[in-house]
């Protein structure tokens, strides 16, 4: 849930008039990519824990 809040905040805080890849938006893009990576890691670890519980 925390990662989704980070993504939402970064989408809100970006300056869209400058463009997505502008230097001013680099900190928000980095933070969003870390949040997406965190969601993926949590999903993979949860899936692996379900596989190990079945054995």
Secondary structure, 3 states (H helix, E strand, C coil): CHHHHHHHHHHHHCCCCCCCCCHHHHHHHHHHHHHHHHHHHHHHHHHHHHHHHHC
